[in-house]
Amino acid sequence: MQLSTEVTQLCDEIRRFIQKEVEPRSRWIEENDAIPDDLVQKARELGLFGLTIPEQYGGIGLDLAGKCAVEEEMGKTNYGFATLIGNHTGISSTGIVALGNEQQKQQYLPRMASGEWLGCFALTEAQAGSDPAALRTSAVRKGDRWILNGEKIFITNAPVAHVFTVMALTDKSKGIKGISAFIVERSCKGLAVGRNELKMGMHGCTTAPVAFNDCEVPAGNLLGAEGMGYVQALKTLTQGRVTLAARCVGMMDKLIGKCVEYMKVRAQGGHKLAEYQGLQWMLADMAVQRDAARGLTERAIATLMRGERGTLEAAAAKLYATEALGKVTDAAVQIHGGMGYMREAGIETTFRDARITRIYEGTSEIQRNIIAAQLLKEQ
């Protein structure tokens, strides 16, 4: 996909930042399950927290193609760090950019663009992950306030977030058509963030439950139209799925590079690994899967940027890229043999990180449901 000179230069700058600042500390992030404050500050100074926020509010204002180009670069470094940035600049801020009124944008976007305030997106509940119709968090209007009650789980960035985009029922009788979106500040009375969850991968990026106990939210913090929260969430998630697919492409690209390098230097049975046809075929399959994922991602980007709905295209890109990543990480471990199982090589870290991509932003099964429903609707 053709990118502007500005986006290409930005990607080059991010690549240098990753190599100089993030990669040398990736092992520390992994082992300590935390991102150093000074690294976050350097990311602020580079403008990474304002990637998708319009320039008039202090951001860089990337379109979807530009954001995906950056996500592909971010896929080549520590996954926790990439997720901290990606979640904030993706589903946690794009809803406010697209749906917020001018007062809301002026109030929140400048601080989010600078990284002073971090964002998170709160939709998932214990009984309402892939089934949003089962959502129970409620919002009742009382005078100049909305009173929220309920609990969200697995909320990325919640322990460090200042701005929460929350989905809640404003009319239980309407099901998903009664879900509305709210901007909730961390300082709001009645909001409580739980402990950081211990996860298989994605170390460094925090995840926690969020409880709303008679949480008082100003009436002016309703985001978009009442009852349109789920529709709005779907649009946000559609773009999020495409950017995640782009990050998966970057992760595959890095793994393939590691395998090529290892196969050229590692000898077994008197021959370099690169000379064995079986391993050559594994490498070839990895490259084809990466390139196919990139092609589907670019198709989804083009569809959405034409102003089309792009539901099927986004689902297909997310489904294929995440499933392909699982296969590529497994093959990378196999090519590296025992070394691939050791932390030293960094392959097993990516193996664990990759597993979440088939679950969040909509499971692989949900993506298949979406694709099938779109195909049946077209007939």
ZISUL-V908962 format. One record per residue. RES is the residue in one letter. SS is DSSP state (helix for helix, strand for strand, loop for the rest). PHI is phi in radians with two decimals (* if undefined). NEAR is the number of other C-alpha atoms within 10 Angstrom. Layout:
BEGIN
((RES;SS;PHI;NEAR) (RES;SS;PHI;NEAR))
END
This chain:
BEGIN
((M;loop;*;11) (Q;loop;-1.27;8) (L;loop;-1.98;11) (S;loop;-1.21;11) (T;helix;-1.05;9) (E;helix;-1.11;11) (V;helix;-1.19;18) (T;helix;-1.06;15) (Q;helix;-1.15;12) (L;helix;-1.09;18) (C;helix;-1.08;20) (D;helix;-1.08;14) (E;helix;-1.16;12) (I;helix;-1.15;18) (R;helix;-1.05;18) (R;helix;-1.14;12) (F;helix;-1.08;15) (I;helix;-1.07;20) (Q;helix;-1.15;13) (K;helix;-1.49;11) (E;helix;-1.89;14) (V;helix;-1.54;21) (E;helix;-1.01;15) (P;helix;-1.08;13) (R;helix;-1.95;16) (S;helix;-1.08;21) (R;helix;-1.10;16) (W;helix;-1.09;14) (I;helix;-1.05;22) (E;helix;-1.07;20) (E;helix;-1.35;10) (N;helix;-1.76;12) (D;loop;0.90;19) (A;loop;-2.73;15) (I;loop;-1.90;22) (P;loop;-0.98;14) (D;helix;-1.02;9) (D;helix;-1.21;9) (L;helix;-1.25;14) (V;helix;-1.10;18) (Q;helix;-1.11;14) (K;helix;-1.14;13) (A;helix;-1.16;21) (R;helix;-1.06;17) (E;helix;-1.11;12) (L;helix;-1.39;16) (G;loop;1.55;16) (L;helix;-1.14;23) (F;helix;-1.42;30) (G;helix;-1.96;27) (L;loop;-0.91;26) (T;loop;-1.84;23) (I;loop;-1.60;27) (P;loop;-0.96;18) (E;helix;-1.02;14) (Q;helix;-1.12;11) (Y;helix;-1.91;20) (G;loop;1.69;17) (G;loop;-1.73;21) (I;loop;-1.64;18) (G;loop;1.31;17) (L;loop;-1.20;19) (D;loop;-1.46;15) (L;helix;-1.07;20) (A;helix;-1.10;24) (G;helix;-1.15;22) (K;helix;-1.09;22) (C;helix;-1.18;26) (A;helix;-1.09;21) (V;helix;-1.17;26) (E;helix;-1.07;26) (E;helix;-1.11;24) (E;helix;-1.15;23) (M;helix;-1.16;25) (G;loop;-1.17;23) (K;loop;-1.66;23) (T;loop;-2.33;21) (N;loop;-0.89;28) (Y;helix;-1.20;26) (G;helix;-1.11;22) (F;helix;-1.12;25) (A;helix;-1.07;21) (T;helix;-1.27;24) (L;helix;-0.96;23) (I;helix;-1.25;25) (G;helix;-1.10;26) (N;helix;-1.17;22) (H;helix;-1.11;28) (T;helix;-1.46;25) (G;loop;-1.74;27) (I;loop;-1.09;24) (S;loop;-1.43;26) (S;loop;-2.18;29) (T;helix;-1.15;21) (G;helix;-1.14;21) (I;helix;-1.21;21) (V;helix;-1.08;18) (A;helix;-1.41;15) (L;helix;-2.05;15) (G;loop;-1.18;21) (N;loop;-1.38;16) (E;helix;-1.09;10) (Q;helix;-1.09;10) (Q;helix;-1.13;17) (K;helix;-1.11;19) (Q;helix;-1.13;13) (Q;helix;-1.32;12) (Y;helix;-1.94;22) (L;helix;-1.11;24) (P;helix;-1.03;20) (R;helix;-1.22;20) (M;helix;-1.27;25) (A;helix;-1.14;28) (S;helix;-1.38;23) (G;loop;1.51;22) (E;loop;-1.11;13) (W;loop;-1.99;19) (L;loop;-1.72;26) (G;strand;-1.99;30) (C;strand;-2.57;26) (F;strand;-2.14;25) (A;strand;-1.98;25) (L;loop;-2.10;22) (T;loop;-1.13;21) (E;strand;-2.25;22) (A;loop;-0.97;13) (Q;loop;-1.85;14) (A;strand;-2.38;16) (G;loop;-1.74;19) (S;loop;-1.38;16) (D;loop;-2.10;12) (P;helix;-1.11;17) (A;helix;-1.13;18) (A;helix;-1.58;14) (L;loop;-1.02;24) (R;loop;-2.07;21) (T;loop;-1.00;22) (S;strand;-2.00;22) (A;strand;-2.38;27) (V;strand;-2.07;16) (R;strand;-1.37;14) (K;strand;-2.35;11) (G;loop;1.09;9) (D;loop;-1.66;11) (R;strand;-2.36;17) (W;strand;-1.88;22) (I;strand;-1.89;21) (L;strand;-1.77;27) (N;strand;-2.42;20) (G;strand;2.59;19) (E;strand;-2.50;22) (K;strand;-1.87;25) (I;strand;-2.26;22) (F;strand;0.99;20) (I;strand;-1.58;24) (T;strand;-1.13;24) (N;loop;1.35;25) (A;helix;-0.94;28) (P;helix;-1.10;22) (V;helix;-1.99;19) (A;loop;-1.41;21) (H;loop;-1.93;19) (V;strand;-2.19;23) (F;strand;-1.96;22) (T;strand;-1.62;24) (V;strand;-2.03;24) (M;strand;-1.70;29) (A;strand;-2.55;27) (L;strand;-1.40;28) (T;loop;-1.80;23) (D;loop;-2.61;17) (K;helix;-1.09;17) (S;helix;-1.22;9) (K;helix;-1.76;12) (G;helix;1.08;17) (I;helix;-1.15;21) (K;helix;-1.37;18) (G;helix;-1.87;19) (I;strand;-1.58;29) (S;strand;-2.11;26) (A;strand;-1.90;29) (F;strand;-2.34;25) (I;strand;-1.68;24) (V;strand;-2.06;21) (E;strand;-1.46;20) (R;loop;-1.02;19) (S;loop;-1.37;11) (C;loop;-1.09;13) (K;loop;-1.07;14) (G;loop;1.71;16) (L;strand;-1.69;21) (A;strand;-2.39;18) (V;strand;-1.78;20) (G;loop;-1.38;14) (R;loop;-1.28;13) (N;loop;-1.15;19) (E;loop;-1.28;16) (L;loop;-1.53;12) (K;loop;-2.07;15) (M;loop;-1.04;12) (G;loop;-2.48;20) (M;loop;1.01;26) (H;loop;-1.13;25) (G;loop;1.76;24) (C;loop;-1.67;28) (T;loop;-1.48;25) (T;strand;-2.48;24) (A;strand;-2.73;20) (P;strand;-1.33;22) (V;strand;-2.30;22) (A;strand;-1.91;19) (F;strand;-2.12;21) (N;strand;-2.04;15) (D;strand;0.87;17) (C;strand;-1.25;19) (E;strand;-1.61;24) (V;strand;-2.13;23) (P;strand;-0.96;18) (A;helix;-1.00;16) (G;helix;-1.25;14) (N;helix;-1.67;19) (L;strand;-1.15;22) (L;strand;-1.73;25) (G;loop;1.34;18) (A;loop;-1.42;12) (E;loop;-1.10;16) (G;loop;1.46;20) (M;loop;-1.89;17) (G;helix;-1.06;24) (Y;helix;-1.21;22) (V;helix;-1.05;15) (Q;helix;-1.13;20) (A;helix;-1.11;20) (L;helix;-1.08;12) (K;helix;-1.13;17) (T;helix;-1.13;18) (L;helix;-1.18;21) (T;helix;-1.05;23) (Q;helix;-1.18;25) (G;helix;-1.05;25) (R;helix;-1.17;30) (V;helix;-1.23;33) (T;helix;-1.18;29) (L;helix;-1.14;28) (A;helix;-1.05;33) (A;helix;-1.10;32) (R;helix;-1.11;29) (C;helix;-1.08;31) (V;helix;-1.05;30) (G;helix;-1.08;25) (M;helix;-1.12;27) (M;helix;-1.13;32) (D;helix;-1.06;21) (K;helix;-1.14;15) (L;helix;-1.11;24) (I;helix;-1.09;21) (G;helix;-1.05;12) (K;helix;-1.10;17) (C;helix;-1.19;23) (V;helix;-1.05;16) (E;helix;-1.08;12) (Y;helix;-1.18;16) (M;helix;-1.14;20) (K;helix;-1.36;13) (V;helix;-1.92;11) (R;loop;-1.46;12) (A;strand;-1.89;13) (Q;strand;-2.61;10) (G;loop;1.13;6) (G;loop;1.44;6) (H;strand;-2.34;12) (K;strand;-1.19;14) (L;helix;-0.99;22) (A;helix;-1.11;19) (E;helix;-1.55;13) (Y;loop;-1.54;12) (Q;helix;-1.07;10) (G;helix;-1.02;12) (L;helix;-1.29;17) (Q;helix;-1.05;16) (W;helix;-1.16;11) (M;helix;-1.06;15) (L;helix;-1.10;22) (A;helix;-1.10;13) (D;helix;-1.09;16) (M;helix;-1.06;24) (A;helix;-1.16;18) (V;helix;-1.13;12) (Q;helix;-1.11;21) (R;helix;-1.08;23) (D;helix;-1.18;16) (A;helix;-1.15;17) (A;helix;-1.11;27) (R;helix;-1.11;23) (G;helix;-1.10;16) (L;helix;-1.16;23) (T;helix;-1.15;29) (E;helix;-1.14;21) (R;helix;-1.11;19) (A;helix;-1.14;31) (I;helix;-1.03;25) (A;helix;-1.08;17) (T;helix;-1.10;17) (L;helix;-1.17;20) (M;helix;-1.29;14) (R;loop;-1.42;10) (G;loop;1.55;8) (E;loop;-1.45;10) (R;loop;-1.09;14) (G;loop;1.21;21) (T;helix;-1.08;21) (L;helix;-1.14;21) (E;helix;-1.10;25) (A;helix;-1.18;30) (A;helix;-1.12;30) (A;helix;-1.13;25) (A;helix;-1.12;28) (K;helix;-1.13;32) (L;helix;-1.04;26) (Y;helix;-1.20;23) (A;helix;-1.11;32) (T;helix;-1.27;29) (E;helix;-1.17;19) (A;helix;-1.11;24) (L;helix;-1.04;29) (G;helix;-1.04;22) (K;helix;-1.22;17) (V;helix;-1.19;26) (T;helix;-1.15;26) (D;helix;-1.12;17) (A;helix;-1.14;22) (A;helix;-1.12;25) (V;helix;-1.08;22) (Q;helix;-1.12;17) (I;helix;-1.09;22) (H;helix;-1.41;19) (G;loop;1.08;11) (G;helix;-1.02;10) (M;helix;-1.09;15) (G;helix;-1.15;22) (Y;helix;-1.51;17) (M;loop;-1.55;14) (R;helix;-1.16;11) (E;helix;-0.94;11) (A;helix;-1.34;14) (G;loop;1.40;18) (I;helix;-1.29;23) (E;helix;-1.15;20) (T;helix;-1.10;23) (T;helix;-1.14;24) (F;helix;-1.00;23) (R;helix;-1.29;16) (D;helix;-1.07;21) (A;helix;-1.10;26) (R;helix;-1.10;18) (I;helix;-1.19;17) (T;helix;-1.14;23) (R;helix;-1.51;21) (I;loop;-2.01;14) (Y;loop;-1.45;15) (E;loop;1.08;22) (G;loop;1.74;20) (T;loop;-1.10;19) (S;helix;-1.03;20) (E;helix;-1.16;13) (I;helix;-1.14;16) (Q;helix;-1.08;23) (R;helix;-1.13;15) (N;helix;-1.06;14) (I;helix;-1.10;18) (I;helix;-1.09;19) (A;helix;-1.10;13) (A;helix;-1.09;12) (Q;helix;-1.16;14) (L;helix;-1.13;11) (L;helix;-1.17;8) (K;helix;-1.20;8) (E;helix;-1.34;7) (Q;loop;-1.41;5))
END
